[in-house]
Amino acid sequence: MKMQWVKMDQAITGNLPSTNFNVKKTTGQIIHSIIRVIFFSLLLVLKLNPASAQSDWKLRTEKEGIRIYTSAVPDSKVKAVKVEADFNATASQMVALVMDVKNSTDWVYHLKSAVLIKQVSSSELYYYSEVNLPWPVGNRDFVAHLTVTQNPDTKVVTIDGPAVQGFVPIKKGIVRIGDSNGKWVITPSGNDEIRVEYTIHVDPGGALPSWLVNMFATEGPLKIFENIKLQLQKPIYKNSVLASAEK
């Protein structure tokens, strides 16, 4: 969030008129200028994180307790996706699963490879992934930055995972995803029970057929959450206890 706010401040400074009001301006003019600044600030925030800013979610499908929603995103042809489900697990188990990059190919839909680039701490890392797409569409890849935070009062855990630039050179024949915002929200709901919400908005780059976009928007999230249910029961995750994600 810190980097996002810096960008917003720079944008406001560069694109909006100065707010050093002339004393001769009327009260109405001053109020109008303030409202204009607030409006553009909110607009920039919404554009910086479109997936989490959506409110008009529409239920697309529901199966075995997994609910998939989509929502239109301003200035984007690609809809944001939200997935919700309840699991018999702890927040620590879910965090351990998401942060275990090397084994993410076991449960992430069409993921060809995942490589840890930099482990900053137990709650922060950078990784590179390649997504396998059916011929004749070229594969996509990206570098993501995962950070784990927890609300000390509610114990709700948030894992942010935006795509970032750099770290890995562009590869021939693979389209680099540069615009992607993903977020996991893990809410404890009882003894060893959690509600998991995942929101994502991705610009896949290049031209993709509508059938492929629809497949990844509905079938993909469903498969991922079905796999999560199985993965959480593995001993490697079931016995996890992380300081940043208490039960």
C-alpha positions in Angstrom: 0.0 0.0 0.0 2.9 2.4 0.7 4.0 2.3 -2.9 0.5 2.7 -4.2 0.0 5.9 -2.1 3.3 7.3 -3.4 2.1 6.9 -6.9 -1.2 8.5 -6.1 0.4 11.5 -4.5 2.7 11.9 -7.5 -0.3 11.7 -9.8 -2.3 14.3 -7.9 0.7 16.6 -7.8 1.3 16.3 -11.5 -2.3 16.4 -12.8 -4.4 18.5 -10.6 -4.5 22.3 -10.2 -2.8 23.7 -7.1 -4.9 23.8 -4.0 -3.3 27.0 -2.7 -6.5 29.0 -3.1 -6.5 32.7 -3.8 -8.1 34.7 -1.0 -10.4 36.3 -3.6 -12.0 33.0 -4.5 -15.5 32.6 -3.1 -16.4 29.9 -0.6 -18.3 28.0 -3.4 -15.2 27.9 -5.6 -13.1 26.6 -2.7 -15.5 23.9 -1.9 -15.7 23.0 -5.6 -11.9 22.7 -5.8 -11.7 20.5 -2.7 -14.5 18.2 -4.0 -12.6 17.9 -7.2 -9.4 16.9 -5.4 -11.2 14.3 -3.4 -13.0 12.9 -6.5 -9.7 12.4 -8.4 -8.0 10.9 -5.3 -10.8 8.3 -5.0 -10.7 7.6 -8.7 -7.0 6.9 -8.6 -7.3 4.6 -5.6 -10.0 2.5 -7.4 -7.8 2.2 -10.5 -4.8 1.2 -8.4 -6.5 -1.8 -6.9 -9.6 -2.6 -9.0 -10.2 -6.1 -7.8 -10.6 -5.2 -4.1 -12.6 -2.0 -5.0 -15.5 -3.8 -6.7 -18.9 -3.8 -5.0 -21.3 -5.0 -7.8 -20.3 -8.6 -7.6 -22.6 -11.0 -9.5 -22.7 -14.7 -8.6 -21.6 -16.7 -11.7 -21.6 -20.2 -10.2 -21.8 -22.1 -6.9 -20.7 -25.7 -6.4 -19.9 -27.7 -3.2 -19.8 -24.5 -1.2 -17.5 -22.6 -3.6 -19.0 -19.4 -4.8 -17.6 -17.5 -7.8 -18.5 -13.9 -8.6 -17.5 -11.5 -11.3 -17.6 -7.8 -11.6 -16.9 -5.3 -14.4 -13.8 -3.1 -13.9 -13.7 0.5 -15.2 -11.5 0.9 -18.3 -10.9 -2.9 -18.6 -12.4 -5.5 -20.9 -11.5 -8.2 -18.4 -13.8 -8.7 -15.4 -12.5 -9.1 -11.8 -13.2 -12.4 -10.1 -14.0 -13.2 -6.5 -14.1 -16.7 -5.0 -15.4 -17.6 -1.5 -15.4 -20.8 0.4 -15.3 -22.2 4.0 -12.6 -24.7 5.0 -11.9 -26.9 8.0 -8.5 -25.4 8.7 -6.7 -22.6 10.5 -5.4 -19.4 9.1 -1.9 -20.7 9.6 -2.6 -23.6 7.3 -3.9 -21.4 4.6 -1.0 -19.0 4.8 1.5 -21.8 4.8 -0.1 -23.2 1.6 -0.1 -19.9 -0.3 3.5 -19.0 0.7 4.8 -22.5 -0.2 5.6 -21.4 -3.8 7.6 -24.4 -4.8 4.6 -26.7 -4.4 2.0 -24.3 -5.9 1.9 -26.3 -9.1 0.0 -29.0 -7.1 -3.1 -26.8 -6.8 -2.9 -23.6 -8.9 -4.8 -24.0 -12.2 -2.7 -24.5 -15.3 0.5 -23.4 -13.5 3.5 -24.8 -15.3 6.2 -23.7 -12.9 6.8 -21.5 -9.9 10.2 -20.5 -8.6 11.1 -18.6 -5.5 13.1 -15.5 -6.3 13.6 -13.8 -3.0 12.5 -14.8 0.6 12.4 -11.5 2.4 10.9 -13.0 5.6 8.4 -15.6 6.7 5.7 -13.1 5.7 7.1 -11.7 2.5 8.6 -13.1 -0.7 8.9 -12.7 -4.5 8.3 -15.5 -7.0 8.2 -16.2 -10.7 5.5 -18.3 -12.4 4.7 -19.5 -15.9 1.1 -20.2 -16.8 0.5 -23.0 -19.3 -2.1 -22.0 -22.0 -3.5 -24.3 -24.7 -2.1 -24.0 -28.2 -2.0 -21.8 -30.2 -2.1 -19.3 -27.4 1.3 -18.4 -26.0 2.0 -19.0 -22.3 2.0 -16.2 -19.8 4.4 -15.5 -17.0 4.7 -13.0 -14.1 6.6 -12.0 -11.1 4.5 -11.6 -7.9 5.2 -10.0 -4.5 3.4 -11.7 -1.6 3.0 -10.0 1.7 1.2 -11.3 4.8 -0.5 -9.1 7.3 -2.9 -9.8 10.2 -5.4 -7.6 12.0 -4.4 -7.9 15.7 -8.0 -7.5 16.9 -10.0 -9.6 14.4 -7.2 -12.0 13.5 -8.2 -11.7 9.9 -5.2 -12.4 7.6 -4.6 -10.7 4.3 -2.1 -11.8 1.7 -1.5 -9.3 -1.1 0.0 -10.6 -4.3 0.4 -7.9 -7.1 2.5 -8.5 -10.1 5.7 -6.5 -10.2 8.2 -5.5 -12.8 11.8 -6.7 -13.0 13.7 -9.6 -11.4 13.3 -11.9 -14.4 14.1 -10.9 -18.0 11.3 -11.2 -20.6 11.4 -14.6 -22.3 10.9 -15.2 -26.0 7.6 -16.7 -26.9 6.0 -16.0 -23.4 3.8 -12.9 -22.8 4.7 -11.1 -19.6 1.7 -10.2 -17.3 2.4 -6.7 -15.9 -1.0 -5.7 -14.6 -2.4 -8.1 -12.0 -3.8 -7.6 -8.5 -4.6 -10.5 -6.3 -5.6 -10.7 -2.7 -6.4 -13.4 -0.2 -8.6 -12.6 2.9 -8.6 -15.4 5.5 -11.2 -14.9 8.2 -11.3 -17.3 11.3 -14.9 -18.4 11.8 -14.7 -20.9 14.6 -12.6 -23.7 16.0 -10.3 -24.7 13.1 -12.6 -23.1 10.6 -11.9 -20.3 8.2 -13.6 -18.4 5.4 -11.3 -17.7 2.4 -12.0 -14.9 -0.1 -9.8 -14.5 -3.1 -10.1 -11.5 -5.5 -8.2 -11.1 -8.7 -8.1 -8.9 -11.7 -5.6 -9.6 -14.5 -4.8 -8.1 -17.8 -3.5 -11.2 -19.6 -1.9 -9.2 -22.4 -2.3 -10.0 -26.1 -5.4 -11.3 -27.8 -7.2 -14.2 -26.1 -10.3 -16.0 -27.5 -13.4 -15.5 -25.4 -13.8 -19.2 -24.7 -10.4 -19.3 -23.0 -11.1 -16.1 -20.9 -14.4 -17.6 -19.8 -12.7 -20.9 -18.9 -10.2 -19.2 -16.7 -12.8 -17.0 -15.1 -15.1 -19.8 -14.0 -13.5 -23.2 -14.3 -10.1 -22.0 -13.0 -11.1 -20.6 -9.6 -13.4 -23.6 -9.0 -10.5 -26.1 -9.6 -8.2 -24.0 -7.5 -10.5 -24.0 -4.5 -11.3 -27.7 -4.9 -7.5 -28.4 -4.8 -7.1 -26.1 -1.7 -9.5 -28.3 0.3 -7.3 -31.3 -0.4 -3.9 -29.5 0.1 -4.9 -28.1 3.5 -5.1 -31.6 4.9 -1.5 -32.5 4.1 0.8 -32.8 7.2 3.1 -30.1 5.9 0.3 -27.5 6.2 -1.9 -29.1 8.8 0.8 -28.7 11.5 1.8 -25.2 10.6 1.9 -22.5 13.2 2.9 -19.1 12.0 3.5 -16.0 14.2 1.8 -13.8 11.5 -1.3 -15.9 11.3 -2.6 -17.1 14.7 -5.6 -19.4 14.8 
